[in-house]
Amino acid sequence: MQDRNINDYLRRHIRTVPNWPAPGVQFRDITPLLQDPKVFRVMVDAFVHRYMDASMRPDVVAGLDARGFILGSVIAYELAVGFIPIRKKGKLPFTTVEETYELEYGSATVELHTDAFKAGDRVLLVDDLIATGGTMLAGKKLLEKLGAHVMEGAAIVDLPELGGSQKLRAAGLPLFTLVDFAGS
């Protein structure tokens, strides 16, 4: 499938839930992408084919809690590299480093085990969706605190009107997404 065809194909399988979790919000639900085995395979293959190339191949894949775990772990498996969970505060049992970031209604903190990878590793950072960019930026900062080279941020969906992708690129993080909901 060509890039445009993949975008259109996946977009048809993303459910829009109006006014959730608050009035005026158009929630982009990826659950239908995961439920259909053919659609799930097309989505995963689009990421895996990008990162199989030697110039784009990560040493390890990091997934953001929680939906980034679904996609990130499958990509890591297919590439035969390790997977790192970046969790919400208080979920990891070993020595951690943490990063706090601002949300629309407060703040949140994510953590990472201090021995999750080797300094200098090329890390692909994965989440399901880029909205305001806060979670992915916090993940990038965490990884860099421990010496990672965060080579790219990857997500299924970009919501550019919320400013996250622009914020992440301005922070020096290249991005790759499959579906863009600009203006819709």
C-alpha positions as CSV (number, residue, x, y, z in Angstrom):
1,M,0.0,0.0,0.0
2,Q,1.2,3.5,-0.7
3,D,1.5,6.0,2.2
4,R,-1.7,7.9,1.2
5,N,-3.6,4.6,0.9
6,I,-2.5,3.4,4.3
7,N,-3.5,6.8,5.8
8,D,-7.0,6.5,4.3
9,Y,-7.4,2.8,5.1
10,L,-6.4,3.3,8.8
11,R,-8.5,6.5,9.1
12,R,-11.6,4.6,8.1
13,H,-11.0,2.3,11.1
14,I,-10.6,5.0,13.7
15,R,-13.8,5.8,15.5
16,T,-14.6,9.4,16.4
17,V,-16.5,9.8,19.6
18,P,-18.0,13.3,19.9
19,N,-18.0,15.2,23.2
20,W,-15.8,12.7,25.1
21,P,-14.3,13.0,27.6
22,A,-15.7,16.6,27.6
23,P,-18.0,18.7,25.5
24,G,-16.4,19.9,22.2
25,V,-13.8,17.1,22.2
26,Q,-13.6,14.8,19.2
27,F,-12.0,11.7,20.7
28,R,-10.1,9.5,18.2
29,D,-10.6,5.9,19.3
30,I,-8.0,3.5,17.9
31,T,-9.8,0.4,19.4
32,P,-11.2,-0.6,16.0
33,L,-7.7,-0.6,14.5
34,L,-6.7,-3.2,17.1
35,Q,-9.8,-5.4,16.8
36,D,-9.5,-6.2,13.2
37,P,-6.5,-8.5,12.5
38,K,-6.0,-7.3,8.9
39,V,-6.1,-3.7,9.9
40,F,-3.8,-4.3,12.9
41,R,-1.3,-6.1,10.6
42,V,-1.3,-3.3,8.0
43,M,-0.7,-0.7,10.8
44,V,2.1,-2.7,12.4
45,D,3.7,-3.5,9.1
46,A,3.8,0.2,8.1
47,F,5.9,1.0,11.2
48,V,8.0,-2.1,11.0
49,H,8.9,-1.5,7.4
50,R,10.0,2.0,8.2
51,Y,12.3,0.9,11.0
52,M,13.8,-2.2,9.3
53,D,16.1,-0.1,7.2
54,A,19.5,0.0,8.8
55,S,19.6,3.8,8.9
56,M,16.3,3.9,10.9
57,R,16.7,0.8,13.0
58,P,16.5,1.4,16.8
59,D,18.5,-0.5,19.4
60,V,15.4,-0.5,21.6
61,V,11.7,0.6,21.4
62,A,10.2,2.6,24.3
63,G,6.4,2.7,24.7
64,L,4.4,5.3,26.7
65,D,1.9,4.1,29.2
66,A,-0.5,2.6,28.3
67,R,-1.5,2.4,24.6
68,G,2.1,2.9,23.5
69,F,2.8,-0.5,25.1
70,I,0.5,-2.2,22.6
71,L,2.1,-0.8,19.5
72,G,5.7,-0.4,20.9
73,S,6.0,-4.0,22.1
74,V,4.8,-5.4,18.8
75,I,7.2,-3.2,16.8
76,A,10.1,-4.3,19.1
77,Y,9.2,-7.9,18.7
78,E,9.0,-7.7,14.9
79,L,12.4,-5.8,14.8
80,A,13.9,-8.3,17.3
81,V,14.9,-5.5,19.7
82,G,14.1,-4.9,23.3
83,F,11.1,-3.0,24.7
84,I,11.1,-0.4,27.5
85,P,7.9,0.5,29.3
86,I,7.6,4.2,30.4
87,R,5.1,4.0,33.1
88,K,2.9,6.3,35.2
89,K,4.5,7.2,38.6
90,G,4.4,4.4,41.1
91,K,4.1,1.4,38.7
92,L,7.7,0.3,38.4
93,P,9.3,-1.7,41.2
94,F,13.0,-0.9,40.7
95,T,15.1,2.3,40.8
96,T,13.6,4.9,38.5
97,V,14.1,8.3,37.1
98,E,11.0,10.5,36.7
99,E,9.7,13.4,34.6
100,T,6.7,15.5,35.5
101,Y,4.7,17.4,32.8
102,E,1.7,19.6,32.6
103,L,-1.8,18.4,31.5
104,E,-4.8,20.4,30.7
105,Y,-6.1,20.0,34.2
106,G,-3.0,19.6,36.3
107,S,0.2,17.5,36.0
108,A,1.3,13.9,35.6
109,T,4.6,12.1,36.1
110,V,6.1,9.2,34.2
111,E,9.0,6.9,35.2
112,L,11.6,4.7,33.7
113,H,13.9,2.1,35.2
114,T,17.4,3.4,35.4
115,D,18.8,0.2,33.9
116,A,16.3,0.1,31.0
117,F,18.9,0.5,28.2
118,K,22.6,1.4,27.7
119,A,23.7,5.0,27.3
120,G,24.0,5.9,23.7
121,D,21.3,3.4,22.5
122,R,19.2,4.6,19.6
123,V,15.6,4.6,21.0
124,L,12.3,4.8,19.1
125,L,9.7,6.4,21.3
126,V,6.1,5.1,20.6
127,D,2.6,6.2,21.6
128,D,-0.8,5.8,20.1
129,L,-1.6,9.5,19.5
130,I,0.0,12.9,19.6
131,A,-2.3,15.6,21.0
132,T,-0.6,18.3,23.1
133,G,2.7,16.4,23.1
134,G,3.3,16.5,26.8
135,T,3.6,12.8,27.4
136,M,5.9,12.2,24.5
137,L,8.1,15.2,25.4
138,A,8.3,13.8,29.0
139,G,9.3,10.4,27.6
140,K,12.0,12.0,25.5
141,K,13.4,13.9,28.4
142,L,13.4,10.8,30.6
143,L,15.3,8.8,28.0
144,E,17.8,11.5,27.4
145,K,18.4,11.9,31.2
146,L,19.8,8.3,31.0
147,G,21.9,9.0,27.9
148,A,19.6,7.7,25.1
149,H,19.6,9.1,21.6
150,V,15.9,9.4,20.9
151,M,15.9,8.9,17.1
152,E,12.2,9.5,16.5
153,G,8.8,9.7,18.0
154,A,6.2,7.5,16.3
155,A,2.4,7.4,16.7
156,I,-0.6,6.2,14.9
157,V,-2.5,9.5,15.0
158,D,-1.4,13.1,14.9
159,L,-3.9,15.8,16.0
160,P,-1.9,18.8,14.7
161,E,-4.5,21.4,15.7
162,L,-3.6,20.7,19.4
163,G,0.0,21.8,18.8
164,G,1.8,18.7,20.1
165,S,3.6,17.7,16.9
166,Q,4.9,21.2,16.4
167,K,6.0,21.4,20.0
168,L,7.8,18.0,19.7
169,R,9.6,19.0,16.5
170,A,10.6,22.3,18.0
171,A,12.2,20.3,20.9
172,G,14.2,18.4,18.3
173,L,12.2,15.2,18.0
174,P,11.6,14.0,14.5
175,L,8.1,12.4,14.2
176,F,6.5,9.7,12.1
177,T,2.7,9.3,12.2
178,L,0.3,7.3,10.0
179,V,-2.9,9.3,10.2
180,D,-3.3,13.0,10.4
181,F,-6.6,14.6,11.6
182,A,-5.7,18.2,10.6
183,G,-8.9,20.2,10.1
184,S,-11.3,17.2,10.7
